[in-house]
Amino acid sequence: MKKIIIFALIAAICSSCLRTLEEEGVYDTITYTGRLVDKTTLQPISGVAVQITNGKNVQSSMVTSNDGRFSLQVELVDINSDYYLQLRGNIHYPLKKGKLVGFGKQYYDYTDILLESIDVVTTVSATMIDETTLRLQGCVNESVEYSERGFLYGTTSNLGIGTSSTTQVIVEKNTLRTFEKDITGITITDHNLYVCAYIISQDGEVICGEIIMIKHPYYDLPTFKHSDILYRVYPDFGSDMTWQQAMDVCGNFTYGGYSDWILPSKEILNTIHVNTNSIAGFINDRYYWSSTEFDGKHAWTQKMTNGDQRYILKDNKCRVCCIRIEN
Protein backbone atom coordinates (compact mmCIF):
# COMPACT_ATOMS: atom_id res chain seq x y z
CA MET A 1 0.00 0.00 0.00
CA LYS A 2 2.85 2.39 0.85
CA LYS A 3 4.60 1.52 -2.43
CA ILE A 4 1.46 2.32 -4.43
CA ILE A 5 1.10 5.68 -2.68
CA ILE A 6 4.77 6.53 -3.31
CA PHE A 7 4.55 5.60 -7.03
CA ALA A 8 1.36 7.60 -7.40
CA LEU A 9 3.02 10.60 -5.73
CA ILE A 10 6.06 10.40 -8.07
CA ALA A 11 3.78 10.12 -11.11
CA ALA A 12 1.79 13.13 -9.93
CA ILE A 13 4.97 15.19 -9.45
CA CYS A 14 6.29 14.24 -12.91
CA SER A 15 2.94 14.99 -14.51
CA SER A 16 2.94 18.34 -12.74
CA CYS A 17 6.47 19.08 -14.03
CA LEU A 18 5.49 18.25 -17.61
CA ARG A 19 2.39 20.44 -17.42
CA THR A 20 4.50 23.26 -16.01
CA LEU A 21 7.01 23.00 -18.87
CA GLU A 22 4.23 23.04 -21.47
CA GLU A 23 2.45 25.90 -19.80
CA GLU A 24 5.69 27.92 -19.73
CA GLY A 25 6.34 27.19 -23.42
CA VAL A 26 9.39 25.00 -22.89
CA TYR A 27 9.90 22.08 -25.26
CA ASP A 28 12.34 19.22 -25.26
CA THR A 29 15.02 19.16 -28.01
CA ILE A 30 15.09 20.77 -31.44
CA THR A 31 17.74 19.99 -34.08
CA TYR A 32 18.82 22.68 -36.52
CA THR A 33 20.77 21.71 -39.66
CA GLY A 34 22.05 23.55 -42.68
CA ARG A 35 25.01 24.24 -44.94
CA LEU A 36 27.20 27.35 -45.14
CA VAL A 37 27.94 28.40 -48.72
CA ASP A 38 30.09 31.22 -50.11
CA LYS A 39 27.69 33.56 -51.91
CA THR A 40 30.18 34.43 -54.65
CA THR A 41 31.82 31.08 -55.42
CA LEU A 42 28.91 28.88 -54.25
CA GLN A 43 31.50 26.65 -52.59
CA PRO A 44 30.87 25.14 -49.14
CA ILE A 45 32.49 26.88 -46.18
CA SER A 46 34.20 24.21 -44.11
CA GLY A 47 36.04 24.36 -40.80
CA VAL A 48 34.02 27.30 -39.47
CA ALA A 49 32.71 27.30 -35.90
CA VAL A 50 28.95 27.91 -35.73
CA GLN A 51 26.82 28.24 -32.63
CA ILE A 52 23.26 28.78 -31.46
CA THR A 53 22.72 31.39 -28.78
CA ASN A 54 19.69 32.81 -27.03
CA GLY A 55 21.37 36.20 -26.88
CA LYS A 56 22.87 35.47 -23.47
CA ASN A 57 24.31 31.99 -23.49
CA VAL A 58 25.64 29.59 -26.13
CA GLN A 59 23.22 26.68 -26.40
CA SER A 60 25.14 24.52 -28.89
CA SER A 61 28.19 24.76 -31.15
CA MET A 62 30.22 22.79 -33.68
CA VAL A 63 32.61 23.16 -36.64
CA THR A 64 31.22 22.78 -40.17
CA SER A 65 32.24 19.64 -42.05
CA ASN A 66 34.08 19.49 -45.37
CA ASP A 67 30.81 20.03 -47.24
CA GLY A 68 29.95 23.05 -45.06
CA ARG A 69 27.21 21.27 -43.11
CA PHE A 70 26.28 21.64 -39.46
CA SER A 71 23.80 19.95 -37.12
CA LEU A 72 23.08 21.62 -33.79
CA GLN A 73 20.77 20.49 -31.02
CA VAL A 74 19.16 22.78 -28.48
CA GLU A 75 17.65 21.24 -25.37
CA LEU A 76 14.73 22.67 -23.40
CA VAL A 77 13.85 25.20 -26.07
CA ASP A 78 11.92 28.18 -24.74
CA ILE A 79 9.45 29.42 -27.36
CA ASN A 80 9.34 32.77 -25.61
CA SER A 81 13.05 33.36 -26.31
CA ASP A 82 14.80 34.25 -29.56
CA TYR A 83 17.48 31.91 -30.85
CA TYR A 84 20.21 32.95 -33.23
CA LEU A 85 22.74 31.24 -35.47
CA GLN A 86 26.18 32.83 -35.31
CA LEU A 87 29.68 32.25 -36.62
CA ARG A 88 32.30 32.20 -33.90
CA GLY A 89 35.92 33.32 -34.19
CA ASN A 90 35.72 33.92 -37.95
CA ILE A 91 36.43 37.27 -39.58
CA HIS A 92 36.22 36.29 -43.24
CA TYR A 93 32.46 35.69 -43.09
CA PRO A 94 31.06 38.05 -40.46
CA LEU A 95 27.52 36.80 -39.84
CA LYS A 96 25.24 39.02 -37.85
CA LYS A 97 22.74 37.23 -35.69
CA GLY A 98 20.59 35.09 -37.95
CA LYS A 99 17.32 34.56 -36.12
CA LEU A 100 16.04 30.98 -36.03
CA VAL A 101 12.29 30.75 -36.44
CA GLY A 102 9.68 28.07 -36.08
CA PHE A 103 8.69 25.81 -33.23
CA GLY A 104 6.29 22.91 -32.98
CA LYS A 105 8.49 20.23 -34.51
CA GLN A 106 11.80 18.67 -33.59
CA TYR A 107 13.79 19.22 -36.79
CA TYR A 108 14.50 22.28 -38.96
CA ASP A 109 16.73 22.26 -42.05
CA TYR A 110 17.91 25.65 -43.27
CA THR A 111 19.56 24.05 -46.37
CA ASP A 112 22.05 26.52 -47.94
CA ILE A 113 22.87 29.67 -45.99
CA LEU A 114 24.65 32.05 -48.35
CA LEU A 115 27.40 34.13 -46.74
CA GLU A 116 29.30 36.95 -48.39
CA SER A 117 32.99 37.13 -47.55
CA ILE A 118 34.64 40.47 -46.87
CA ASP A 119 38.06 41.89 -47.62
CA VAL A 120 39.47 41.68 -44.12
CA VAL A 121 42.53 43.74 -45.02
CA THR A 122 43.28 45.52 -48.30
CA THR A 123 46.61 46.44 -49.80
CA VAL A 124 45.59 49.84 -51.16
CA SER A 125 48.79 50.92 -52.91
CA ALA A 126 52.56 50.55 -53.09
CA THR A 127 54.40 53.37 -54.85
CA MET A 128 58.00 54.46 -55.22
CA ILE A 129 57.74 58.17 -54.40
CA ASP A 130 61.43 58.78 -55.10
CA GLU A 131 64.58 56.81 -55.89
CA THR A 132 64.72 54.93 -52.58
CA THR A 133 61.40 55.52 -50.78
CA LEU A 134 58.47 53.13 -50.98
CA ARG A 135 55.07 54.39 -49.76
CA LEU A 136 52.69 51.67 -48.59
CA GLN A 137 48.99 52.09 -47.85
CA GLY A 138 46.53 49.59 -46.37
CA CYS A 139 43.03 49.39 -44.90
CA VAL A 140 41.33 47.09 -42.38
CA ASN A 141 37.61 46.33 -42.66
CA GLU A 142 35.63 48.20 -40.01
CA SER A 143 33.96 45.01 -38.75
CA VAL A 144 37.27 43.30 -37.98
CA GLU A 145 38.98 43.16 -34.59
CA TYR A 146 42.73 42.58 -34.71
CA SER A 147 45.84 42.73 -32.55
CA GLU A 148 48.46 43.89 -35.06
CA ARG A 149 48.70 45.46 -38.50
CA GLY A 150 51.45 46.35 -40.92
CA PHE A 151 53.07 45.43 -44.21
CA LEU A 152 55.12 42.57 -45.61
CA TYR A 153 57.43 42.94 -48.58
CA GLY A 154 60.10 40.91 -50.33
CA THR A 155 61.56 39.81 -53.64
CA THR A 156 59.25 36.78 -53.97
CA SER A 157 55.48 36.49 -53.83
CA ASN A 158 55.73 33.93 -51.00
CA LEU A 159 55.39 36.50 -48.22
CA GLY A 160 55.21 35.39 -44.61
CA ILE A 161 56.10 36.59 -41.14
CA GLY A 162 59.40 35.12 -40.04
CA THR A 163 60.56 33.99 -43.49
CA SER A 164 64.06 34.96 -44.60
CA SER A 165 62.86 36.57 -47.85
CA THR A 166 60.20 38.77 -46.18
CA THR A 167 60.60 42.08 -44.35
CA GLN A 168 57.90 42.87 -41.78
CA VAL A 169 56.93 46.45 -40.92
CA ILE A 170 54.51 46.94 -38.00
CA VAL A 171 52.27 50.02 -38.07
CA GLU A 172 50.99 51.30 -34.74
CA LYS A 173 47.24 50.88 -34.19
CA ASN A 174 44.94 53.88 -33.83
CA THR A 175 41.26 54.65 -34.41
CA LEU A 176 41.70 54.95 -38.19
CA ARG A 177 41.08 51.90 -40.36
CA THR A 178 43.44 53.17 -43.07
CA PHE A 179 47.17 53.15 -42.44
CA GLU A 180 50.36 53.90 -44.34
CA LYS A 181 54.13 53.74 -44.00
CA ASP A 182 57.07 55.20 -45.92
CA ILE A 183 59.94 52.74 -46.21
CA THR A 184 63.27 54.44 -46.92
CA GLY A 185 66.48 52.94 -48.22
CA ILE A 186 64.69 50.65 -50.68
CA THR A 187 66.89 49.46 -53.55
CA ILE A 188 65.09 47.47 -56.20
CA THR A 189 67.87 45.49 -57.81
CA ASP A 190 65.64 43.31 -59.97
CA HIS A 191 62.35 43.89 -61.70
CA ASN A 192 59.90 42.91 -59.02
CA LEU A 193 59.12 43.69 -55.40
CA TYR A 194 56.09 42.09 -53.75
CA VAL A 195 54.06 43.86 -51.08
CA CYS A 196 50.95 43.18 -48.99
CA ALA A 197 49.18 44.74 -46.02
CA TYR A 198 48.52 42.28 -43.20
CA ILE A 199 46.78 41.93 -39.85
CA ILE A 200 46.99 39.43 -37.03
CA SER A 201 43.50 38.54 -35.81
CA GLN A 202 42.51 38.22 -32.18
CA ASP A 203 42.90 34.45 -32.61
CA GLY A 204 46.47 34.83 -33.90
CA GLU A 205 45.71 34.24 -37.59
CA VAL A 206 47.94 36.15 -40.01
CA ILE A 207 45.85 37.51 -42.89
CA CYS A 208 47.36 39.24 -45.91
CA GLY A 209 45.61 41.49 -48.37
CA GLU A 210 46.15 41.24 -52.09
CA ILE A 211 49.82 40.98 -53.00
CA ILE A 212 50.90 43.86 -55.21
CA MET A 213 53.86 43.45 -57.53
CA ILE A 214 55.77 46.68 -58.08
CA LYS A 215 58.81 47.55 -60.08
CA HIS A 216 61.07 50.56 -60.14
CA PRO A 217 59.95 53.15 -62.73
CA TYR A 218 63.32 52.54 -64.36
CA TYR A 219 61.92 49.38 -65.89
CA ASP A 220 59.13 51.36 -67.53
CA LEU A 221 61.66 53.38 -69.53
CA PRO A 222 61.76 52.45 -73.22
CA THR A 223 64.52 50.33 -74.73
CA PHE A 224 66.01 50.08 -78.20
CA LYS A 225 68.84 48.29 -79.99
CA HIS A 226 71.82 49.85 -81.72
CA SER A 227 74.47 47.62 -83.30
CA ASP A 228 72.88 44.65 -81.48
CA ILE A 229 73.38 46.31 -78.11
CA LEU A 230 70.31 46.90 -75.94
CA TYR A 231 70.01 50.39 -74.51
CA ARG A 232 67.55 51.99 -72.11
CA VAL A 233 66.69 55.65 -72.63
CA TYR A 234 65.52 58.39 -70.27
CA PRO A 235 63.67 60.39 -72.97
CA ASP A 236 63.48 63.94 -71.69
CA PHE A 237 64.54 66.05 -68.70
CA GLY A 238 61.82 68.65 -69.16
CA SER A 239 64.00 71.69 -69.95
CA ASP A 240 66.43 73.12 -72.50
CA MET A 241 70.17 73.03 -71.80
CA THR A 242 73.48 73.95 -73.37
CA TRP A 243 75.65 71.13 -74.71
CA GLN A 244 77.97 71.17 -71.69
CA GLN A 245 75.00 71.17 -69.31
CA ALA A 246 73.60 68.15 -71.18
CA MET A 247 76.93 66.32 -70.89
CA ASP A 248 77.10 67.07 -67.16
CA VAL A 249 73.46 66.09 -66.47
CA CYS A 250 73.87 62.66 -68.08
CA GLY A 251 77.30 62.14 -66.55
CA ASN A 252 75.96 62.81 -63.03
CA PHE A 253 72.58 61.14 -63.49
CA THR A 254 71.62 58.27 -61.15
CA TYR A 255 68.37 56.42 -61.73
CA GLY A 256 67.20 52.89 -61.07
CA GLY A 257 70.35 52.31 -59.04
CA TYR A 258 72.55 53.01 -62.08
CA SER A 259 74.98 55.89 -62.54
CA ASP A 260 76.51 54.97 -65.91
CA TRP A 261 74.24 57.17 -68.02
CA ILE A 262 75.67 59.06 -71.01
CA LEU A 263 74.53 61.51 -73.67
CA PRO A 264 73.90 59.51 -76.88
CA SER A 265 76.20 59.85 -79.86
CA LYS A 266 75.02 61.26 -83.20
CA GLU A 267 74.57 57.74 -84.58
CA ILE A 268 72.68 56.40 -81.56
CA LEU A 269 70.46 59.49 -81.52
CA ASN A 270 69.46 58.70 -85.09
CA THR A 271 68.57 55.13 -84.07
CA ILE A 272 66.33 56.59 -81.37
CA HIS A 273 64.65 58.76 -84.02
CA VAL A 274 64.03 55.72 -86.22
CA ASN A 275 62.33 54.00 -83.27
CA THR A 276 60.31 56.97 -82.00
CA ASN A 277 57.07 55.16 -82.87
CA SER A 278 57.87 52.71 -80.06
CA ILE A 279 59.75 55.11 -77.78
CA ALA A 280 57.49 57.54 -75.96
CA GLY A 281 58.45 60.65 -74.06
CA PHE A 282 60.21 62.76 -76.67
CA ILE A 283 59.07 66.20 -77.77
CA ASN A 284 58.92 65.63 -81.48
CA ASP A 285 59.31 69.19 -82.76
CA ARG A 286 62.46 69.91 -80.74
CA TYR A 287 66.14 69.22 -81.35
CA TYR A 288 68.05 66.94 -78.94
CA TRP A 289 71.75 67.10 -78.16
CA SER A 290 74.17 64.35 -79.10
CA SER A 291 77.59 63.88 -77.54
CA THR A 292 79.24 64.07 -80.96
CA GLU A 293 81.17 67.29 -81.52
CA PHE A 294 81.53 68.94 -84.92
CA ASP A 295 84.39 71.09 -83.67
CA GLY A 296 85.37 72.89 -80.48
CA LYS A 297 82.37 75.23 -80.63
CA HIS A 298 79.71 73.08 -82.30
CA ALA A 299 77.96 69.74 -81.62
CA TRP A 300 75.43 67.64 -83.50
CA THR A 301 71.69 67.68 -82.74
CA GLN A 302 68.68 65.89 -84.18
CA LYS A 303 64.98 66.70 -84.51
CA MET A 304 62.67 63.80 -83.63
CA THR A 305 59.84 64.65 -86.06
CA ASN A 306 61.73 64.50 -89.36
CA GLY A 307 65.15 63.22 -88.32
CA ASP A 308 66.94 66.39 -89.39
CA GLN A 309 70.51 66.42 -88.05
CA ARG A 310 72.54 69.61 -87.82
CA TYR A 311 75.43 71.00 -85.84
CA ILE A 312 74.89 74.14 -83.80
CA LEU A 313 76.79 76.24 -81.30
CA LYS A 314 77.29 74.47 -77.99
CA ASP A 315 76.00 77.55 -76.16
CA ASN A 316 72.57 77.15 -77.78
CA LYS A 317 69.95 75.28 -75.83
CA CYS A 318 68.27 72.01 -76.84
CA ARG A 319 66.44 69.14 -75.19
CA VAL A 320 68.31 66.31 -73.46
CA CYS A 321 67.93 62.53 -73.25
CA CYS A 322 70.30 60.07 -71.56
CA ILE A 323 71.03 56.43 -72.33
CA ARG A 324 72.77 53.46 -70.73
CA ILE A 325 73.60 49.95 -71.86
CA GLU A 326 71.10 47.49 -70.40
CA ASN A 327 73.02 44.68 -68.73
LINFEN-V162971 format. One record per run of one state. SS is the DSSP state (hx for helix, st for strand, lp for the rest). FROM is the first residue (numbers start at 0). TO is the last residue. If there is no record, write none. Layout:
BEGIN
SS,FROM,TO + SS,FROM,TO
END
This chain:
BEGIN
lp,0,0 + hx,1,22 + lp,23,24 + st,25,37 + lp,38,42 + st,43,43 + lp,44,47 + st,48,52 + lp,53,56 + st,57,62 + lp,63,67 + st,68,77 + lp,78,81 + st,82,87 + lp,88,96 + st,97,99 + lp,100,105 + st,106,114 + lp,115,119 + st,120,127 + lp,128,132 + st,133,139 + lp,140,144 + st,145,153 + lp,154,164 + st,165,169 + lp,170,176 + st,177,182 + lp,183,191 + st,192,200 + lp,201,204 + st,205,207 + lp,208,210 + st,211,213 + lp,214,215 + hx,216,219 + lp,220,221 + st,222,225 + lp,226,227 + st,228,233 + lp,234,239 + st,240,240 + lp,241,241 + hx,242,250 + lp,251,253 + st,254,254 + lp,255,256 + st,257,257 + lp,258,260 + st,261,262 + lp,263,264 + hx,265,273 + lp,274,285 + st,286,292 + lp,293,296 + st,297,302 + lp,303,307 + st,308,312 + lp,313,316 + st,317,318 + lp,319,320 + st,321,324 + lp,325,326
END
